[in-house]
Amino acid sequence: MPAKILLLILLFHRREFLQLNQTIQFVNCITISKDVNNFTFNNHQRLIMELGLYTFADLPPGDNNISTDTNQRLRNLMEEIKLADELGLDVFGIGEHHRPDYAVSSPAVILAAAAVTTKQIKLTSAVTVLSSDDPVRVFQQFATVDQLSNGRAEIMVGRGSFIESFPLFGYDLQDYDALFTEKLELLLELNKQEKFSWKGTFRPSFNNLGVYPRPYQAAIPIWVAAGGTPASAVRAATLGLPLALAIIGGAPEQFVPFINLYRNTAIKAKQDPSAIQLGINSHVYIAADSQKAGDEFYPSYAGVMNRIGKERGWQPLSRQQFDHSRSPQGALLVGSPQQVIDKILYEHELFANTRFLAQMSLGDMPHKNILKSIELFGTIVAPAVRKALNK
């Protein structure tokens, strides 16, 4: 690996550590409150929650036959999306990566293919790495998905927890925050106006030009993805944008202050409390019983976490740590259908979230196992959660 790229990666993960430390300090200095009723929701609006899936389209690690593996993985992915739609799930999201261990670098392309084979499910990126992309092209691509799907496209934008796209597309990691800020501003403007002028720092200016195609919807829903950095919550709330929080470690209860910060900031920014949207994204795997779920999911989950952890200086994940994380108050939703139902409802009590997305296909999980887990999620978990929230 070239020395300059290695240095950039080390600097980025130092930044990531500092942001994590900032979040921990922020959480520790605030008293956690479980009382979601201190916000002015009416009962019906507070309890509505969408249920869906998202994936990074993982490829088998260490396999040299990347072309063949990618072909099969993408075919499997289309089958997963189609099944989710047939089961009546609400949302399917696809992540963007530029690494050999993931099959999708352009979520919009996959979502466009899915748009013509599905009927009702919403189709979103999870996430679009907006900092290293062109907002004009992002908008055009997702407007196309929106037209093909008759208004089911969404965009989930983020700064990116992986950084391969920055040197690939010629961006400096020193501009990590400034890139996202400016490009999100442009994307939001594109979503509001057909023709306007733009002048910024990181993209060529244009004068009174239209951007086409326009979406099928009046505007494409745009979500901001976050991993727990307080500044991300404040940004989304101030802009009046829905927030998607990834909880992939620790205890969900630790994120209550983060969510309260988002809601309180939104209210101070004169946002309608009843219109605030919040999504929780988590690792999920469901089998007939808890032991079977843990035994099937642990090898691939640990493989992914340890591979990424080695790059970032994390300690290897043990089976004991894995089992602790899937305890009733842990971050993993891995177990029987009833265990997953209980934890989704537990997190809803904490956050009053309006969306929950499950990431099931991690690492080299067999495709048949993923389809079975999706089936259990759609036929048992989702109906039970909806029934419980609409009592």
N, C-alpha and C positions, 0 to 999 in steps of 0.2 A: 504494500500500500504506500503511495507517495507520502513523503513526510508532511507536506502541506495539508493533505486531506486528513491524515491522522491527527494533526494538531487541531484542525477544525472540529473533528469529532470529539476530541478531549475537551475542548473549550465549550462545545455545546452541552455535553453531559455534565460539566461543572455548573453551567447555567441551570440545567435541569435539576441538579442536586440543590442548588441555592433556592430555586422556586419551590421545591418540595419542602425544604427547611422553613421557608417563609410561610407556607401553608400550615405546617405543623405548629409553628409558633402562633399563627393566627387562630387555629383551632383551640390551642391550649389556653388562650387568654379570654375565651368567650364561654359563658355558661350555656351548655347545650339544653335546648328546649324542644320537647316533642310536641308541643301544642301548635299544630298547624292552624287551629281555628282562630289564632290571633290575627290572621289575615282575613280580609273581608270577602271570602268566597260565599256564594250561596251553595246550598248542599248539592244540587245537581251538577253545577259546574266543577265543584271541587272533586267529585268522584269519578268523572269520566277519565278513562285511561285507555290509550291505544297499546296494543301488544304486537310485537314484531320481532324480526331477526336481523342480524347483520353479520357480515363475514369479510375477511381479508383474502379469501381464496388461497389459503396456504398450500404450498407445494411440499412434497417429501423432501426432508433435509438431506443434503449430501449426495443427491442423485445427479448424475451427469447427463441424463436424458431429459433435459429441461423442456425441449420442444414437445416431445410426446406427452410428458406429464402435464404440461400446460394445456394441451388439447383436451385431455381427459378431464382435467380439473374444471375447465370452463364448461364442458358438457354436463358434468356433475352439478355445477353451480346453476345452470339453467333448470335442471331438474328440481333443485332445492327451491328456487324461486317459484316455479310452477306449483309445487306442492304447497308452499306457504299460501299462495293465492287461493288454491282450491280448498284449503282448510279454513279460509276466512280470516287469516291474520291481516293486520292492518298495514304493516310497513315492512319493506325489505331494503336493507342498506348494504353498500359495497364500498370497501376502503380502497384508497390509492396508495401504491407502494412502487418503488423503483429498485427492487432487490430480487435476487434469484430465488428467494424462498416464498415469494408471493406472485400470483398469476395475473393480477390486474393492476395496470398502470393508469388506465383511463376508465373510471367507473361509468362515465356517460355512455361509452360504447356498449358495455354489457347491459346497462339499464335500457338502452334503446332496443336491444335485441329482446329483452324481457318485456318491454312495453307492448309488443305485438302478440305475445303469447299468454299474457295475463289479462284479467278483466277488472279487478277492483283494488288490488293492493297498491299502496303508495310506494314509489321507487325513489330512493335517495342515495346520495353518496354518504360514506361514513368512514373517513371524511374526504373532502377535496382539500388538498394542500394548497390553499389559495396563495400563500406567500410566494411560491415558486411558479405560479401559473399566471396566465393572462386573463383577467376578469372578463374581458370582452368575449374571448373564446369559451370560457366557462359558461357564461350566460347563453351564448348561442347554442352550445351543445345541450344544455339542460332545457332550453326552450324547445329544441327539437325533440328531446325525450318527452317533454310535456305535450307536444302536439301528437306524437305517436301514441301516447297513453291516454289521450283525452283528459288531460289535466291532473295527472297523478305524480308529477315530478316534484322533487324537493332537492335542496342543496344543503348539506351539512359542511360548514367550512371550519378549518382549523389551521393552526400554525405549523403543525407537523411534529410528531414525536420522533420520527425518523428523518434524517437530514440528507439522504442521498440525492434528492431532487435539487438541492441548492447548488452544488457544484455542477450537476448535470446540465442545468439550465442557466448557469452563469451568474448565480446570485451569491452575495456575500453574507455569511452567517452573522456578521456584525450588524446587519440590517434586519435581523430576524423579526423584531417587533414592528419596526417602521414599515417593512414590506407588507405585513398583514394589515396594519392599520389603514394604509393608503389603498390597498387593493380591495379591502372590504368596503371602504367608502365608495369606490368606483362601482363595485358589483351592486350595491344597494341603489345607486343612482341609475344604473342600467335597468334595474328591476322596476323603477318608478317612471322613467321617461323613455320615449321612443327615440327622440332626437335631442341632443344637447352637446355642449362643448366640455372638454376636459383638459386639464393641465396638472401634471403631477411630477414626481421625482423619478419613479422607477418604470414608467411606461411612456411611450411617445404620446404627445398631445394630439387632440383632434378638435376640429372646429365645426359645430353645428352639423354633426353627422348622425344618421340613424343606424341602429344596430338590429339586425334581423337574423333569423325569424323572431317574432314576438311569441311569447308563450300562449298556450291555450287558456290558462287561467289569467285573471287580471294581473297577478303577480305570482312568481314562484316563491313558495315558502322557503326562507333561508334560516337555518339554525346555526348557532355557534357551538362548537364542540370544545370541551374543557376537561382537564385532568385534575383540577382542584386549585389552580392558581387564582387567588382572590381577584387579581386584575382582570381575568377573563370573565368572571361573574359580573363585575362592575361594567365592563365594556358591553356585554350582551344586554344587560338591564338598561343601561343608558340609551342604547340604540333601539330598545323595544323589540329585541330579537329573542326567540326561544333559545333555551340553553340545554345542551345535551351533556350530561356529566358521566364520564366513564369511571366506574368504581370497580377496580380490578385487584385491589389489595386493601389490607387494613380492615377496619370495622365500618360498615355503612353509617353508624351513628356519629362517627367523627366528622361526617360531611354535613351534618345539620346546620352548623354555623355558616358554612359556605352557601348553602341553599337559602338560609335566612338573609345573608348579605345580598344575594341576587334579588330576592323578592323585595326586600326593603329598599334597595337602590331603585328598582323598577317603580315602586310606589312613589318614591321621592321625585322620580323623573316624570311623574304624572301619568304613568301607565295604568290602564284599567286592571285592578287586581284580578278580576274574574277572567281576563284574557291572557294572563301569564301562562306560558307553556314551559314545562320542564320535563326532560327525558332522562332516564337512568339507563346506562348501557353496562351490561355485566356479562361475565363468562357463565354459561349455563350448559348443563348436560343432564338429560333425564333418561333413566332406565326403569325397569320394573321395580327394583328395590335399591336401597341406598348403597349396599355393598357392591352390587353389580355396577352401578353408576360410577362409583369411585374407582373400582378396579379397571373399568374400561377407559375412563377419561384421564386418569393420572399419567400414564406413560406419555401420551402425546402432549398433554398440558405441561408436564414437567420438561419435556424436550424443548418446547417453544420457550418457556420462561427461562430455562437454563442457557439456551443458545443466545437469547437476547441479553440475559443477565451477564453472560461472559463478556459481551461487548461493553457493558455499562458498569462493570465492577460489582455486580450483585453476588451474594452468596448463593450456592446451589440450593434448589428447593427440595426439601425432604418430603417423604410421604406423611410424616407427622405434621409438618407445617401445612401441607395440602389438606389433610383431614381437619385440622383446626380451622382453616379458612372456610370450610364448608359446614361448620357448626351453625346453629341457628342465628348467631349474630355476626357471622363472618361474611366475607365479600363474595365467595363462590356460591352459585346456585347449582349444586351438583348433588343429585339424589333421586328419590322417588318422585312421582308426580305430586303427591301431597306435600312433601318437603319443599318443593319448588313453589307450589301455591302459597304455602305459609310464608316463605321468605319474600316473595313478591308483595304479599299483603303487609308484611312487617315493614318493608321499605316504603310502601305507600303511606303507612301510618307516620313514618318519619318525615317524608318529603312532600306528600300530596302531589306526587308527580302525575303528569298527564300522558306519559308515554313510558313504556319499558321495552328495551330491545335486548335480545339474547344473542350472544356470540357463541355458537356451538362448534363450528368446524375449525378447530385449532390443530396445527401440525399435521400429522399423518393419520388422523382419525379415519377409520374405514367409512366409505360413503354410505354403506347400508346402515351403519350405526347412527350416522347423522340423520338420515331420513327417518329412522325409527324415533329418534329424539324429537325431531320436528313434528312427527305425527302425534306423539304424546303431548307435546306442547300445545298443538292445535286442537286436539280432540278432548283432552282432559284438563290441562292447566288453564288455558285461555277461557273456556266456558266457566270454570269454577271461579276464577278471579273476577270475571265480568259479573257473575251472579252475586258474589260477595260484595262487590262495590256498588251494586244497584239495588241492594235490599232497602 
